[in-house]
Amino acid sequence: MQRILLDENRKIPYDLVTQKLNDWYTLIKNDQVEQAEHIRKEVEKELVNMEENQDALLYYQLLEFRHEIMLSYMESKRIDDLNSAYETIKEMEEQGQLTGMLEYYYFFFTGMYEFRRKELTTAISAYRIAETKLSEVEDEIEKAEFFFKVSYVYYYMKQTYFSMNYASRALKIFQKFDEYAVQTLRCQFIVAGNLIDSLEFERALQQFLNALEIAEYTKIPHLIGMSHMNIGICYEELKDYNNATIHLGLSIDIFEKSEHSFLTKALFAMAHVYAKKHNFDIAYNYFIKGRSQAENKNDKEYIAKFKILEGLYFSNGEYELINEAFSYLADRKMFADMENFATEIGDYFYGEGELELSNKFYRMSIEARRKIKRGEIINEDQPNSIGSNGVE
């Protein structure tokens, strides 16, 4: 039997590589880390022998960046590690190499990157520009993915109307397809979070409990962990601290196994709840563990938030730590967090008889709420207003 001879110089058609790039992007969007890593290596090998095509190479570099963003939250990779990859694609855009869909991806991925850095104003600017380019997007699922990401950043800013609007657009699309149950679940998390912000805690809790059933059906660990964490936070708002610690504990167990980026948030929430229960010994253990996690990952948001816990509960009146944390939040225009923490701190000092400090933080809370209502963060010299170019 004769051996088959292979032409080692034969070039791989770029359209075949492009299809594999599309498959890689789908895996990234679904947070399927192992499969995405596998196909990433395949693409790297095929690019060497691919027919010359500049767009395919640019698409590859954009997906490299998006892949790293995925790893930053799925494997708690330091966001600082993405700076080099971002500078590479930024240079591509500045040189005018990105057009059509590639330009859309650039601004969409930049929005995700800036949100991960908690540069909220810059994130919204990038998303707004991406939205003006949605006419280039034919895939309904890609549009839904965009709407979901935008709904999340608006939720984070406590812009409930905008968040619910985009979450509803995403849900309307995802619910058409059975295979997008995971994406549907994420949208439901956002809807429930907005219900908490609207003080509809019982409705939010029911939504999260329903989401937990779906997450358990999918058997995807981090979604189960997120469900438990959200339920725990909801019980915290209801001041049912016992149930809060049960669900937060379950989420911590899950996140520790994969070192998911939400581990820091879950540890913070657990320390916070135990402090509210006045069980300071247990609270301190979670505080130390969570602060160490935040510092190891250079998670500046939670480094600041742990300073609030330290200044309030685990120091001898070192309230300057709280001021440092609020300075960080103010610089990032994280007014929703400022409002929530300032109200809690005002209540704490009022209970301690520290009326001057109490009034100071109550005033801060009121001012943060005013900024949220005025929509300062979404109206500050932002290019390309929301809702342009018929994205309905």
Order of alpha helices (4+ residues) and beta strands (2+ residues): alpha-alpha-alpha-alpha-alpha-alpha-alpha-alpha-alpha-alpha-alpha-alpha-alpha-alpha-alpha-alpha-alpha-alpha-alpha
